């Protein structure tokens, strides 16, 4: 991809993926970051109105110098060049356009996570292929210096608050990212601006979480994604409880209190704790909730024998 021309008088701040985006957060962010670009020479200072009320926050994070390879950091930058700020805003808008507002993870619209090369493509920023020399037994590489510098700054500024990626070492000892990586945008980044952007972000993210929770409950009611071990355990305990009831002299089976756990309650607890939860933990939490709310009215509270 050839180097894109930079015009400080008329900067190209909005990539196509953000320009046509219908998400209200992205649309508010476009307007907000345009103002941030205009204030690139005053990032250390908050903008206030004549009464001293804050209008636009300071952003000294973008002046923080990323650490060197030895871990040391120098003094912060005095200001940012317009070309860097233009690239940074384009990358931030790409990240927001690809963000899952429930988890804040960045997802490629085509599926999976985003690689640096993919971010460069979506942000319409330059990258180039570098072919190995004759004596090098290495595959060709993609150099994306502009995007890599921006991503490094966004990590330093904590705008990207989490990154788990695959990195390869160059001949000079430095590292470059290659494969797609898991990245997360910071919630605090959106809340810092206040005003319409923060309000829209809070409202939109709340709606996304509500829909996700409703969908999870619907799947649990339909039996999709249910841990089959829970169903088998409940059925086994139900059979054991009935056998104990038919033999008054026999000792009650272990965990006989679990027979009062409704299947839908166990499924709900399993969905909340996630796929990594232990079966014993799921059943113990479900038993605690069942004991708290008591057996259903007009029901014995015993689970069905069916799987």
N, C-alpha and C positions, 0 to 999 in steps of 0.2 A: 504494500500500500504506500503510495507516494506521500511525501510530507505535505500536510494541509497548510495552506497559507493562513497567516495570522494577521488580522487587522485590528489593532487596538481601538480604533475609532468605531468599528462595528464588529465586535467579537461574535463568534458563533458559539453560543453557550448551550444551546439545547439540541441534543441529538434527536434523530428521527423517532427513536423508540419512546422518548419522553414527550416530544412535541405532539404526538397523536394519542397519548395515553389518556384514558378516561377516568383513571382513579383520582378522586379529589385530593388525596395527599400529594400525589405527584404534581398535580396542577398548581396547588398552593406552593409547593417546593420550588417550582420553576420561577414563580414571581419572587419568592424569598431569596433564592440564590442569585437572581439578577441584581437585587439590591446589595447582596454580599459582594459581588464582583465590583460594583460601583464604589464600595467602601474598602477595597483592597489596600488602599494606602493608610487606612485608619483602623486596622484590625485590633489594635491594643485598646481602643477606646470605645466606650458605649455611647451611642447616639441618644440624646434626650431632647425632649421638647422644651419650650421656654419656661415651663413650670418645673422642670427637672425630672419629669416622668420618663422612664425608659421607653425608647421607640425601637431601637435595634441593638442587640447585644454586642459586646466586644467578642472577638474571636482570636485570642492570642494562641489558641491551640494550633492554628495553621501556621504560626511562626516558629513553633518548636522545631528544633533541629533533630532529625532522626539520629539514633546512636550509630557510631562507627562500628566496624567489625570487632574492634577491641573492647566494645561496650561503653566507651567514653562518649560524652556528648559535649558539643561546643556551645557557644552562646547562641541564643535564638536569632533568627533572621530579623533584620530591621523592617523589611517589607517583602512582599511577594511580587514577582514580575507578572504582568498581565497575561503572558502566555501560559505560565504555570497555573494561574488561577482559572483561566479558561479551561484548561485540561482537567483540573480538579473538579470543577463544577460539572463538566460533561460526565466524568466517571461517577460522581455522586448521584446524578440523575439516572444513570444507567442502573446503579445499585438499587435506587428507590423503585425504579420501574420493574425490577426483577425480584422485589422483596415479598416474602410471605409475611404478612403483618401479624400473624398469630405467633410464629416462631422467630421472626426477624431474620430468617435465613435467606440467602440470595440464591435464586433458582434460575437456571437457563430457561427461557421460554420454550426452547426445543427439547427440554428434558435434562435432568441431572443438575449438577452444580456448574458454576462459571469458571472457565480457565482465564488466564490473563489475556490470551490471544482473543478469546471470545469477548471479553470486556473491551478490548481495543477495537474490535469490529463494531460492536454496538455503540461505542462512544465515538466512532469515526475518527480515531486517533491513529497515528502512523505506527506501523510495525514492518519489519523486513526480514527476509530469510538470509541466514548466514551459512554458507557452505563450508565444510571442513577442508583443510588443506590436504595435499597429496599424502603427507606422512601421518595424517590423523585418522585413526580408526573410530570415527564418531559420526553420528547421523547429522543431517543438517538441522539447524536451529532456527528458532524464530526470536528475533530481538524486538522487545517492546519496551524500550528504555523509558519513554514518556509515561506509559501506564504504570510500569513498575515503580517509578519514582513517586507517582501520585498515590498508589496503593500503600507504599511505605509511609508516606506522610499521613494518610488517613488512619493507618494503624497507630502511628505515633500520637496523632490527635485524638485517638479513641473514638473516631467517627465509625470506623470498623472496629468493633470491640472484641471480635473473636475470629481467629483464622486457624484452620487446620489444613495444611497443604503439603504437596509433594514438591521438594526442591532438588535441583541439581547443581553441582559445583562447576563453575567455569575454570578455565586454565589459570586465571589470575587469582584464584582462591575465593572469589566472590560467589554468591549463590543466585540462582534464578528460579522462578517458579515455572512449572511446565504443565502438569495435569490439572484438571479442575479441582477446586478447593472449596471446602465448607467455610463460608464467611457469614458473619452476622452484623447487621447494622445496629448502632446504639439507639436505644429508646430515648436516652437523654439528649441526643442530638436534635431530635424533633421538638422535644419539650423545651429546649433552651430558647428557642425563638419566641415562644409565647404567642399570643394573638391568635389569628385565624388558623395558622398552621398547627399549633399545639392543640387547639380545640378540635380541628378536623381529624388530626391524628388520633386523639383520645377517643373520639366518637367512632371513627372507622375501625380502629383496632378492637374496640369493644364489640362492635357488630360482628366482626370476623370471628372472634372468640365465641360469641353466642351461637353463631351458626355451626361452628365446629363442635361445640358441646352438644347441640341438638342432634347433629348427624351421628355423633358417637353414641348417644342414647338410643337413637333409632336403630343403629346397627346392633346394639346390645339386645334390644327388644326382638329384633328379627333373628337373633342367633348368629349373626355374621361375626367372625373373628373371635368367637367365644372359645375360651380355653377348655378343651375337651376333658382335661384332667379334673376340672372342677365339677363337671357334670358327673363323671364317673365316681368321684369322691362322695358327692351328695347322694347318688344312688346307692353306693355301698353303705353309707351311714344310715340311710333310710331303711335298708334291709336289716341292718344290725339292730336298729331301734325296734323294728317290728318283732324280730326274734326275741329281743330282751323282754318286750311286753308280753309275749306268749309264754315265757318261762320266768315266772315270778322269782324263783330261787336263784337264778343266774345273775352274776354281777353285770352291771351295765357296761356296754362296750366303751372303748376310749373315745373321747370327744363326742359323747352322746348328745350334748347340747347343740351340736352342729345340725341335728336333724330339723331344727326350727328355722334354718336359713332358707328363705325363698330363693329359687334359682335366679330370678331377675336381680335380686340384691347381690348375690355372689358374682354375677356377670358384671354388674355395675362397678363393684369394688375392683374386680380384675382389670376393667378398662381404665379406671382411675390410676391404679398402681403401675400399669404398664406391663409390657410383655416380659420384662426382666424380673418381675416380682416372684417370690417363692410361693408355692401353693399354700404352705402353712400360714404365711403372713396374710394371704388373701382370705383364707377361711377364718382366721382369728379375727380379722377386722370385720368381716361379714357377720360373724357370730356376735361381736360386740354391738354392732348396729341393730341386729335382730333382737338382741336382749333389751336394748334401750327402747325400741319402739314397740316391742311385744308382738305376739302372733296376730295375724290378720283376724278381724272379726268374722265369726262364723266359719273359721277354718282351723284345722288341727295344726297348721304350720309345717307339716311334714312335706318334704319335696317329693316330686313324682318319681316313680321308679323307671321312667323312660329316659333314654339317652338322646 
